[in-house]
Amino acid sequence: MITVKSLHQASGRDVARVLTDAFLDDPGWRDVGPERPRHRWLVMWGYHLALYRKALRWGRPGYAATRDERLVGVAVTFDWEAWPPPEPTSTLLDAPSFVAAGPWAAVRGARADATMKRAHFHEPHLYLWQLAVAPRAQRAGVGRALLERVIADADDADTPIYLETAKPDNVPYYRSFGFVETGLEKLPRGAPLWLMLRPRS
């Protein structure tokens, strides 16, 4: 049985692990992050731990899905006026990961971040920053349970939902929930980044 609860109720280390395991081979992270998978995993884990702290401080923060008392999925959301988190605090939280990534990956990360901020939807919306399911729990309804909760929040607020994805398989998945493509960007080494919006109901 899948249980969805507030992200506040989940451990930061567990959230970082789920996000990192889910995105380790994501095209966006392969484009931006270190080449070696183990190095990339360590950098991503630190980045996602910082992401969790940002979510608790400035985000909604979103939801955690558990199955048999184990965390198996995460949805991190921000209200549009709370994104991006304030500087320099946001960058300071990311700094350890950038240092661990090495100079070239750090530069790619900064370029990718600038691209995403430039292309970001600028009208009122709910930003779905991260939606991730642990590999062992994928294709079992976890992502659907989390996304349905996020959609319910947006519908209650009468606001659209905005997200980005670098994984081609995610595009038809999000379309099935009413998202439409609003743009296509390129990450530093050429991976595509789809911009998607679910209009208000």
C-alpha positions as CSV (number, residue, x, y, z in Angstrom):
1,M,0.0,0.0,0.0
2,I,1.3,3.5,-0.9
3,T,1.0,6.2,1.7
4,V,1.5,9.9,0.7
5,K,2.5,12.3,3.5
6,S,4.2,15.6,3.9
7,L,7.8,15.8,2.9
8,H,8.4,17.3,6.4
9,Q,7.8,13.7,7.7
10,A,10.6,12.2,5.7
11,S,14.3,12.1,6.5
12,G,16.6,14.3,4.5
13,R,19.0,11.5,3.9
14,D,16.3,9.2,2.7
15,V,14.9,11.9,0.4
16,A,18.4,12.5,-1.1
17,R,18.9,8.8,-1.6
18,V,15.6,8.4,-3.5
19,L,16.2,11.4,-5.7
20,T,19.8,10.3,-6.4
21,D,19.0,6.7,-7.2
22,A,16.1,7.8,-9.5
23,F,18.1,10.4,-11.4
24,L,21.5,8.8,-11.5
25,D,21.2,7.9,-15.2
26,D,18.8,10.7,-16.1
27,P,19.9,12.4,-19.4
28,G,20.1,15.8,-17.7
29,W,22.3,14.6,-14.9
30,R,24.5,12.7,-17.3
31,D,24.8,15.9,-19.4
32,V,25.7,18.1,-16.4
33,G,27.3,15.9,-13.8
34,P,30.6,14.0,-13.4
35,E,31.3,11.2,-15.9
36,R,31.9,8.4,-13.4
37,P,28.6,7.0,-12.0
38,R,30.0,6.7,-8.4
39,H,31.3,10.2,-8.5
40,R,28.1,11.5,-10.0
41,W,26.1,9.7,-7.3
42,L,28.0,11.3,-4.4
43,V,27.7,14.8,-6.0
44,M,24.0,14.3,-6.6
45,W,23.4,13.0,-3.1
46,G,24.9,16.2,-1.6
47,Y,22.9,18.3,-4.1
48,H,19.7,16.6,-3.2
49,L,20.2,16.9,0.5
50,A,20.6,20.7,-0.1
51,L,17.4,20.6,-2.2
52,Y,15.5,19.0,0.7
53,R,16.7,21.7,3.0
54,K,15.6,24.4,0.5
55,A,12.2,22.7,0.2
56,L,11.6,22.7,3.9
57,R,12.6,26.3,4.2
58,W,11.1,27.9,1.1
59,G,9.0,25.3,-0.7
60,R,5.5,24.0,-0.1
61,P,7.5,21.6,0.4
62,G,5.7,18.7,-1.3
63,Y,5.1,15.0,-0.6
64,A,6.8,11.8,0.4
65,A,5.4,8.4,-0.6
66,T,6.1,5.3,1.5
67,R,5.4,1.6,1.0
68,D,5.9,-0.8,3.9
69,E,7.2,2.1,5.9
70,R,10.1,2.8,3.4
71,L,10.4,6.0,1.4
72,V,9.9,5.2,-2.3
73,G,8.9,8.5,-3.9
74,V,9.3,12.3,-3.6
75,A,7.6,15.3,-5.0
76,V,9.1,18.7,-4.3
77,T,7.0,21.8,-5.1
78,F,7.4,25.6,-4.8
79,D,4.9,28.4,-5.1
80,W,5.9,30.6,-8.0
81,E,6.8,33.6,-5.9
82,A,9.1,31.5,-3.7
83,W,11.3,30.3,-6.7
84,P,14.2,30.5,-7.0
85,P,15.3,30.4,-3.3
86,P,17.1,33.5,-2.2
87,E,20.7,34.2,-2.8
88,P,23.4,33.9,-1.5
89,T,21.9,31.2,0.8
90,S,20.8,29.0,-2.0
91,T,24.2,28.9,-3.7
92,L,25.9,28.4,-0.3
93,L,23.8,25.3,0.3
94,D,24.9,24.0,-3.1
95,A,28.5,24.9,-2.8
96,P,29.8,21.6,-1.3
97,S,28.3,19.7,-4.2
98,F,29.8,22.0,-6.8
99,V,33.2,21.7,-5.2
100,A,32.9,17.9,-5.1
101,A,31.8,17.8,-8.7
102,G,35.0,19.4,-9.9
103,P,35.4,22.5,-12.0
104,W,34.1,21.4,-15.3
105,A,30.9,19.8,-13.9
106,A,30.4,22.8,-11.7
107,V,30.6,25.1,-14.7
108,R,28.1,22.9,-16.6
109,G,25.8,22.9,-13.6
110,A,25.9,26.7,-13.4
111,R,25.1,27.0,-17.1
112,A,22.2,24.5,-16.8
113,D,20.9,26.5,-13.8
114,A,21.0,29.7,-15.8
115,T,19.2,28.1,-18.7
116,M,16.4,26.9,-16.5
117,K,16.0,30.2,-14.7
118,R,15.9,32.1,-18.0
119,A,13.3,29.7,-19.5
120,H,11.2,29.4,-16.3
121,F,7.5,30.1,-16.6
122,H,6.9,33.7,-15.3
123,E,3.2,33.8,-14.5
124,P,1.6,32.5,-11.3
125,H,2.0,28.7,-11.1
126,L,2.9,25.8,-8.9
127,Y,6.4,24.6,-9.7
128,L,7.0,20.8,-9.6
129,W,10.8,21.0,-9.1
130,Q,11.3,17.2,-8.6
131,L,9.2,14.1,-9.0
132,A,11.2,10.9,-8.4
133,V,10.4,7.3,-7.6
134,A,13.0,4.8,-6.3
135,P,14.1,2.4,-9.1
136,R,12.8,-0.6,-7.1
137,A,9.3,1.0,-6.8
138,Q,8.8,2.3,-10.4
139,R,5.8,1.3,-12.5
140,A,3.8,0.6,-9.3
141,G,1.7,3.7,-9.0
142,V,4.0,5.7,-6.8
143,G,4.6,8.5,-9.2
144,R,0.9,8.7,-10.0
145,A,-0.1,8.9,-6.3
146,L,2.4,11.8,-5.8
147,L,1.4,13.6,-9.0
148,E,-2.3,13.4,-8.3
149,R,-1.7,15.0,-4.9
150,V,0.3,17.8,-6.5
151,I,-2.5,18.3,-9.1
152,A,-5.1,18.5,-6.4
153,D,-3.1,21.2,-4.7
154,A,-2.9,23.2,-7.9
155,D,-6.6,22.7,-8.6
156,D,-7.5,23.9,-5.1
157,A,-5.4,27.0,-5.8
158,D,-6.7,27.4,-9.4
159,T,-3.2,27.6,-10.7
160,P,-1.2,25.8,-13.5
161,I,1.7,23.5,-12.8
162,Y,5.1,24.0,-14.4
163,L,8.0,21.5,-14.7
164,E,11.1,20.6,-16.7
165,T,12.2,17.1,-17.7
166,A,15.3,15.9,-19.6
167,K,14.0,12.3,-20.0
168,P,12.1,11.7,-23.3
169,D,10.0,8.9,-21.7
170,N,8.6,11.4,-19.2
171,V,7.1,13.7,-21.9
172,P,4.2,11.3,-22.8
173,Y,3.8,10.4,-19.2
174,Y,3.2,14.0,-18.2
175,R,1.0,14.5,-21.2
176,S,-1.3,11.8,-19.9
177,F,-1.9,14.1,-16.9
178,G,-2.8,17.1,-19.0
179,F,0.6,18.7,-19.4
180,V,1.5,20.3,-22.7
181,E,5.0,21.2,-24.0
182,T,5.7,24.9,-23.9
183,G,9.3,25.0,-25.0
184,L,12.5,23.0,-25.6
185,E,16.0,24.0,-24.3
186,K,19.4,22.5,-24.6
187,L,21.6,21.6,-21.6
188,P,25.4,22.4,-21.8
189,R,26.4,19.2,-23.7
190,G,23.3,19.1,-25.9
191,A,20.7,17.0,-23.9
192,P,17.2,18.3,-24.6
193,L,15.2,19.8,-21.7
194,W,11.4,19.9,-22.2
195,L,9.4,22.6,-20.5
196,M,5.8,21.5,-19.7
197,L,2.7,23.2,-18.3
198,R,-0.5,21.8,-17.0
199,P,-3.1,24.6,-17.5
200,R,-5.4,25.4,-14.6
201,S,-8.6,23.3,-14.6
